[in-house]
């Protein structure tokens, strides 16, 4: 009799297994391994230990204690256990903190963390699906959600309080790694793409370099689909609209090698461009140290760059405040060692006194001061036997000083590397 009952149970189990509905779009399939029980599966892979009852009913199992190795069980995605993921700090430039604690490379950041970057600070974060988030200077970001389900699906939400982030979202199967960035007046839903989100006061900006994002803005009746080379602005008052981004800036013809630590050039006219912003890095993929750049109108100016190879990316800013498509350029700085170093700038009424230290074997010095590195418009061109010189006080702002030695017999030395100073 016991043998007969066991045979009947086995028959019904195989019959029910054969008739079980096929997995739906919201289902995942788990294959039973040797020794598995529904209780084990519920404890290790599902959200509740008691979920085994739901699995048995959902799969029409006549006896939850009788499941076979190789059997396919349908599981609702909502039943899967979720884990709290973390972000990994890949690079830090300047000052960056999480909940007030200074961050360093290798630190792990959990859900709920409040991230901040100071002026000149840049933070690079790696997500669990290999996506990258660059948090630019003067930014504040809250990690609101980092969930990972047992089937590998990721769901993340970052809240941008102020500043700017740039995201390189890894391409995944649809629904496998959802990421949203929430600003004050818009939420951006992302799949595989390269985009930027910026929060400036109450205004949320989004620019798409590659791929597509969903832009859900307040006061806007429909969710906008932003494709590559498009952006949008949400201010909480007006309906957002799709705005074409400015094209990639065109660099003037530049030397591949600069012989001073000061690098300057003037960008050409670009229709609709009010200024330029970007980043500077010492590796071509911009995965290391990043420095934020802002032009003065069309003028690009970089100061006190150590010798080495650099890569720059620039974007034109339009009247909406949207940053356009980026373009990149590489260059090298190889300045000779300085012979002189400026020590003091003294102000006395309408006079300015400049002091420097350096080599002592010269009889005297020739000194020039100019507002620009080309020294085409001189404010001072004089000789002195001292390591200091007085000059009429120039207008406030940045100026450049260069010094060269005058040896016995009047022989002139080479101009030293220029030194920059600020006139008060």
C-alpha angles and dihedrals in degrees: 000000000000090000090051093050091049091050091050091049091049090049093051091045092053091043092051091045090054093049097043111126118257117258114275128217091271093049134090125199125232120193115218115236127205110286095016122139129189088246091056092049092049093050096046105033109018134073096243131034088223092055090098089085092058091048091052093050094043091053095042092239111176091200118024089199092062113071123141133222109263094025115139116228123195114225127185110237090230089064095058119109115253127213129201109246129204139220119233123219107233100171139005127193119183118339122343127160141187113210087341095308117121111246127224134185112287096028116137119224121208133203113287095034118141109216124199135180122199127217106301092014122126127180127196119201131189119211126211092258090052094258116146128225119193112198110200129212123295091019134138122200132176121207100222102168137010108164127167121186127210090256090059096257114146128206120185137174125189121187115210108206097176140340128031140299129190117207130199100192115201115234112248137163111286111280094011099102114015118185128182129183115202122203127180096272105016142036120214119209114202142195123169105335149110113245145142131227122194131183115201111174106305094340122099118201126193128184125182119209096174136002127009135293133188111236111202107185133177116251088025116110096207135037108255120227108218116197131189113305092021134106142175140206126215119192100166091246110062129046111262120238137191110265124190112238123234114262126254113293116250114228120220118241103286133182114255088223127048118198097202133056088240114082119187138164141153120242117225124249114286121187111249095006116130097173142333135252132182149122138275123212139169096227128061097235091051090231095130134051114351128195121195118234132203124181127223097233103302094340118108113199129179122180136202097359113177116233112278147084119305138188124202134191121195135189129193117234119220133205091273090058091248118143113228133217115312129239127192138216136178129213141162131233116208110164121171118244113280118252094193136037127197113238108176144010111201125192121205115170107294093349131090122200120202122198131189140170128219147108117002104200095086122097092218143339138245112219130193130183124193138163092234137044094244091066089216094134107045123201091184135017111170146135127234138175090211132074090244138055138192123225138170109278108262126212116288117274143058121340138167130232126195128184134193131182125248110207131200111296091031097280111159123224125214120281111263123231107287120257121217123218137171118235110214 
